[in-house]
């Protein structure tokens, strides 16, 4: 009982100093949260003590968030490193398949690298269909996981380009994101067959980094003078 009374006095002193429940329990072993709550229920803090406690709670909360963010970042880096290593091992086997190399070079030329999203943009139906086949056959991505977005000038807005690309690719219109219409001073269509630039999107971070790993191996194999893609 004497030990608990000493612990109670210590807990109250720490609270007055502005310590949080977590910090008090770290200083006093085997102290249940419910017990501590009971001890401190009638403890009245001055405005100065309350302000000290508030600032300490903010500091502890901030530090916890920073630590969590840092841990998450390290875990992500570790995961990406593993994906890149696995991609490097896959490359030697996959590179024997011409379709693999075709899709990889297409993405190297026209694919996005600014965000961790697989993005391939092109206006050539043949190139778009080749990339879709590559995604399906090589990357094992089903059509329902593929999103489209069309970028086209405003003067083509009433030509139902979504239906055109849906028919060409077999991707349902429900997978099309809102079309982006670009302003243009021209009133006359110069290319009557033009149906816009299509952006293929797959929201899988693992796929993005796998492709980056494959491209890096391609660069290394053919000794291209280039900065790393990752």
N, C-alpha and C positions, 0 to 999 in steps of 0.2 A: 504493500500500500504506500509505504514511504517513497519507493521508487517511482510510482505513478504520480505522486504529488510533486516530486521533483521534475518529472517529465511535463506535468501540466504547467508548472511555473515557467519552465524553459519554453514551452510552446507559446505561452502568452507573451513572453519577452520577445520571442522571434516575430510574433504577429505585430507587436507594437513597432518593431524595427522595419516592418513593411514586407515581411516574408510571405510567400504564397503557401497554400496548403501543401503543395508538392515539395517545396523547399523545407518546410517544417518537418514533414514526414521523412525527408531524406536525412535530417539531423537527429531525429528520434526514431530508432529502430523499432519495428514491430508495433507501430502505432496505426490503428484502424482509422480510416477516414471519418467514420461515424463518431468515434470517440473524440477525435480532434474537433469535429464540428460541435459536439456537446460542450467541450471545454471553452471554446471561443464564442459560444452563442451570446453570452452576456458581456463580452469584452467591448467596451466603447472606445473608439479611436478618436483622437482629436482631428481637426481638419488637416493639420500638417501630417499626421500619421496616415490619414486616409489618402492624401495626395502622394505620399511616399509609396504606399501600397499600390496605388493605381499605376504609378510610373514603373514600379517593379514588375507588375503583372504584364504591362505593355512590353517591357524588355524581355521577359521570359517568353512571352508569346511570339515576339519577333524572332528571337533566337531559335525557337522551336521550328518556326516556319522556314527560316534560312537553312537549318539543319535538314529539314525534310526535303526542301528543294534541292539541296546539294546531294543528298542521298539519292533522290530520284534521278538527278542528272548523271551521277556516277553509274547507276543501274542501267540507264539508257545507253550510255557510252559502252558499257560492257556488252549489252545486248547487240548493239550495232557492230562492234568488233567481232562478235561471234558470227553474225550474219555475213560479214565481209569475208571472214575466213572460210565459211562453208561455201560461199559463192566461188571463191578461188579454187576450191577442190572440185566443184561441179564443172567449172569451165572446160577443163581438158576433155571431159567426156562429151559435154554438150557441143563443143566447137566442131565436132565431126558432123553435126547436122547443119546443112546449108540454111535451113529456115532459122535456126538459132542465130547464125551470123547476120543474116539479112535483117532480122528484127533488132538486133543489137546495134548494128550500124545505123539503122533508121532512127533509133532512139538517141544515139550519140549525136546525130546531126540535128534532129528536130525535137528532142525530148527536153523536159524542164528539169532544172537542178536547183532552183531557188527555194523551193519548199520540199518538204518530205512527202510529196504526193506524186504518184506516177502520172505524168502529163505528156501527151504526145499530140502535136498540132500540125495539121496538114490540110491542103485543099484538094489533093489528088485522091480520088476514090480508090485507086489501086494501092496506093501507099497506106491508106486508112484500113483497107481490107487486109492487107499484109500484116499490119500491126495487130489487128484483131485476131487473126489466125495465130500469130506469135504468142499473144497473151493466152489464148485458149490451149494451144498445143504444147508450148514450152513452159509457160508459167502456171498452167492449170487454173486460170481464172475464168469462171463461167460468165456468160453474157449478162446475167442478172446483177453481177457485181461491177459492171462497167457503166460509167456515166459519160454522157456526151454533152458538149456545149458548142453551139455554133456562133462564130463571129462573122458578121457580114455588114455591108453598108446598108444604110436606111432605104435606099431606092429598091432593094431586093426584098423588102419586108413582107410583101404580099404574095410571094411566090411559093409559100409553104415548103421552105427548104428542109424543115424537120421531117416531113413525109418523104422527101427525096432521100435523105441520108438514112432514114429508118429502113426504107426499102432496099437500098444499096447494101447496108451492113447487117440487117436482120436484128438490129437493136430496137426494142420497142420505144415508142415516143415517151412513154412514162419514165424512161431512164434519161431523158433529155432535160438538162437544167435550162433555166431561162436564157433564151437567145440574147446575145449582146449585139445591138445595132450601132454601128459606128457612123457618126455624121460625115457627110460628104457634100461638097459644093456642086457636084455633078448632078444633072437632072436626067441624063441619058445613060442607059446601061451600055457599057462598052463590050462586055462579055455576056452574051445572052445565056450561055450555058453555065455560068458561074453560080455555085450554090453555097459559097462561103467557106470559111476555114473551120474545120472541126477539131475540137480538142477532146481527146480521149482521156478520161480520168479514172483512176482506180485508187480509192482511199485506203491503201494498205501500206503502212510505213515499212514493213518488212520487205515488200515487193520493191519499193523504191531503192532501199539500200542493197538488196540483192542485185538489182540491175546496175547500180553504181559499182559494185564489186566485179561484176562481169566485164563492164566497160574498162575498168582499171586493168584487168588481166589481158584484155584485147590490146590495150595500149602497150603493155609490157611485152606481149608476145611479138608484136610487129615493130617494136622499137620506135614508136611514134614519139616525136619530140613534143611533149605536151605536159602541162602541169597536171597533178593528180586531180581526178574528178571528184574526190571526196575530201 
